[in-house]
Amino acid sequence: MRLWIRTFALLLFIPTVTWAQGADPTRTPRGADSSASGEDESSKSAVKTRNKLLSRSIESLTEREVDEQLENLGLVREGSIYTKRQRLKAFLEEKDLSAPENLQIPQAPKKDPPIVIENAAEGELLRVDKTKGGVLVLRGRVRLKLRSGHLEAETISVDSERQEIYAEGGIRFEDGRAKVEGDKFIYDYKLDKGVVYKTKGSMAPAYFFGEKFKKLDDKRYLLEMGYFTGCNAEKPHYSFEVRKVILYEDQTAFATNVQFKIGDRTVFWLPAFYTNNLGNGWITQMGKNNTQGLFMQNSYQWSALPTNFLAPMGYKLRADYYEKTGQAVQLEMWKQSGALNYLIDLGYANHKDYQITSAFQDRFSLATTAVTNEVDKGTNWLGYPNIGQQSEPWRKARIFLNSKTNNTEKDVTRNFAIQYENYTNRLFEYEYGNRYQPSNSLQSLYTYRDVRFGYVRNNLEWKADYTENRGDLSVNVNMKRNMLFYILSPQNKSGYFPTVDVLPSVTIKNNSELTRLPYFDTPVYWDTYLTSSLLRFYGAPVRQTLQIPTLDGNYQDPNGNYKENLLRTQTFLQGETGFRTSMNFGSYISLSPTLYYGAKKQSAAIPSNSQNSQTTFTALERSLARDSYQYFRTNTNLRIGAPVLFFNATYRKVEAEKPDLQDPVLMKNRQHELELSLESYALENFEISLKTMRDLRNFSSQYEPQPTSQDRWYYTVFRFAGYIDFLDGFSRRRRSLLERKRSFYTGIFFNNDFVYHTPLHRPLSNNLTVSYKLGGFRLPFLRYIREFEAGGTWYHVYYASMIDSYRFFLKASVDITRELGFEAELDSRVTEPWRYTNQTDSYYYQRYIVDKDPTAPFTSMNMNSTNIWQDFANGTGVNGTQAQRSTALNINRVMGVIKYNLHTMNLKLGLSSDLRSVPGGTTGASQVTFYDQSIFFSVSLTDLTIGTEDTSQLTRMRIYRFKKRPLRAGALDGVDSE
């Protein structure tokens, strides 16, 4: 029976061959033998000629060249030079004889592979016609091999005329990575397309279920009325329910009308969803904020292979809703390549105006402020106050572009960069630019960014820069505009106005090696520098003027728009040329002298319609004239010693010649100073330095009083910084092959800067930062400590310790189990440092803070002494609410997140509190300080990669390749490999 089935299948699908009338397939055309024999003779002659030429050329090769050719061809290099040459000749002759040039072998047309019946219990032929067509019905766990896969079913019907296959019962279809199960199957053999009904399957590691699963072509599959997931649990933790989803062979998926579900609950709806294997992720979070009210934030990020040179490689879409402040949509696109890099960030917000009312609650509760959208919109047509809700559109655009070209043959490089920033309101990032999400960069994969911290864009910068380098010559053309946000009346007239324009700035540099010093064998460089700038300075914006004044004689239009206010146009020109070199006197002394001669010229002009005071402009002209001169300049460095301990001295001098206006005080000495330092790098992780500077200028005799020798010394700074590694200690690291790439660490980092007021012979200040860092470890009760850091900063001012500064910080990211973990961050500041120094009396406050007048009226302040330990106890609330509110140590920012990891999906529940200050009171002159708190629940799909392993897991394996258990740190097997 099986032999009959296989024979019939071959008859169905083997194509028939027909010959033209009168043609004999066994007959050779006339002249074919003679032409073929002629071609064979000519090809043999060509082969002989080639072999003869090859033999002569091989004889002229050196032994080294013969070895290189044998290595390239994969042949052994043993034996004498004669044996090597014969081996090379034999190989080339063999290749020529086996495949002579222009010898084409006729290829037969490709045939469609037949359907192979690998297994069937029985078969039945239902119909046979003149064309030997029919329907073959196979039953009993049938298995067929198709073009690129296998089909299994209980019953399969093969229609030879339509070239179609029908299957029912226990369908299992495997086509490459796709594995599909279903109830019914229809397959078109000629088109290589098919559809499976009531299906479930996988394209590892994605799983899908639906009504229909179609194979559209060799690279695309379509799933209708179903859902798919990347969770491999028997009951998926999350899934995407879709109307249609297209799965591509390149591990890309595109779906429309998507509902994201956790379990059986629909969380939210998306109009479209896109994913690929280059990295993508999605985050949504819901919560409540004191000023923003209930909010929902959605972020979706994906990457794509660029289709052309300009196409982006990454996208990020954000859609946010806030109960009190409005809605916002933002889109980011970026590209990174050797020739083109850019970032395009666009945003639109429907902002709802709000105001903070005079309400107060306990600062540790979930609500400390009251916010309302009922705002003052001015007066109505009757002249009465108009109170109600008001919305306004906010827009933002940020574009950063960099294009590079490099011609190594001609030693030419070009670089072009553009920066453009524009916000219709400076608070756009403050209201809509923050969220709780991890960074995308690999170096800080588990750190936070975009956390709500009150970022206000008061300044904008537009910039265009072009640089071209040709050998030693460099030319740069730069244009720039700096803008500042002005708060104007009425509020809708506020906006960004220019402060400084650079139009343009041209810089030409040439650095050439002139010669080499004979004794030191070091180069002498000839440097040439020329720059020219045209600058425009602006003042506060002014309103447009009226042709006819108002009744009170004012020419300003009360309803007109504001415009930029040009104060002056200033030019700057500077050029210099000189020489520099370095000289090494043995291993411990080096001298790097420089000498330049140059000139600079500055001038300014005011516009004809300017209202600036002529006296002010005259003072500016005199100042620019003093800074216009010819000069000699030197910057020489002397270094003595070894890295264990060395002395460093830098001598700087600028001597002016032929100034446009002589400076009555400085005369020719525009700069004359000596910087001295003593540094040591004896220990690998430590830095010790002592630096100071002395002024050597000669002042005019009319300058009184003349500075004393002690007054010429600047502050002396002593720095002692380092990192105490608890694993390696103070010794030099002798890393093994394993320890070289370890990512676990533990130790103490510290930095202390002591500043000594040299002219007054007393200490000035001391800034100390100490922190303990730990990461990459496992403990018996903790699965993994990703990051932990705790420390503080103490800034102490001698003889005025009332203005000391204290800061304590904590950051942690810990995995308790494989699924459960937490993240925390704390930043605390001492807002009343005088209470820690016992300088709380009224006399001290008036003497050092107000005006050194003990009789001045006393301002209300908290003068109760305390210390850090008492503040810790009061902050817990055990001593009552009043003590809790009156602590000197206050939280500046705190955030805690409990995270639960389900495969590639993370669930987070967090609480955040930030200390904010806003203007308050009836006039806005006072300050209202409160805690802006948020509670949020976040759902993030870190990676949905169709067809490969989870890239986030692979990334973690690369970063945390080795881990050390601290309880077994001394043992060799204390290092575990992931």
Secondary structure, 3 states (H helix, E strand, C coil): CHHHHHHHHHHHHCCCCCCCCCCCCCCCCCCHHHHHHHHHHHHHHHHHHHHHHHHHHHHCCCHHHHHHHHHHCCCCCCCCHHHHHHHHHHHHHHHHHHCCCCCCCCCCCCCCCCCEEEECCEEEECCCCCCCCCEEEEEEEEEEECCCEEEEEEEEEEECCCCEEEEEEEEEEEECCEEEEEEEEEEECCCCEEEEEEEEEEECCEEEEEEEEEECCCCEEEEEEEEEECCCCCCCCEEEEEEEEEEECCCCEEEEEEEEEECCEEEEEEEEEEECCCCEEEEEEEEEECCCEEEEEEEEEEECCCCCCCCCCEEEEEEEEECCCEEEEEEEEEEECCCEEEEEEEEEEEEECCEEECCCCCCCCCCCCEEECCEEEEECCCCCEEEECCEEEEEEEEEEEEEEEEECCCCEEEEEEEEEEEECCCCHHHHHCCCCEECCCCCCCCCEECCCCCCCCCEEEEEEEEEEEECCEEEEEEEEEEEEEECCCCHHHCEEEEEEEEEEEEEEEEEEEEEECCCCCCEEEEEEEEEEEEEEEEEEEEECECCCCCCCCCCECCCCCEEEEEEEEEEEEEEEEEEEECEECCCCEEEECEEEEEEEEEEEECCCCCCCCHHHHHHHHHHHHHCCEEEEEEEEEEEEEECCEEEEEEEEEEEEECCCCCCCCCCCEEEEEEEEEEEECCCCCEEEEEEEEEECCCCCCCCCCCCCCCCCECCEEEEEEEEEECCCECCCCCCCCCHHHCCCEEEEEEEEEEEEECCCCEEEEEEEEEEEEEECEEECCEEEEEEEEEEEEEEEECCCHHHCEEEEEEEEEEECCCCEEEEEEEEEEECCHHHHCCCCCHHHHHHHHHCCCCCCCCCCCCCCCCCHHHHHHHHCCCCCHHHHHCCCEEEEEEEEEEEEEECCEEEEEEEEEEEEEEEECCCCCEEEEEEEEEEEEEEEECCCCCCCCCHHHHHHHHHCCEEECHHHCCCHHHEEEC
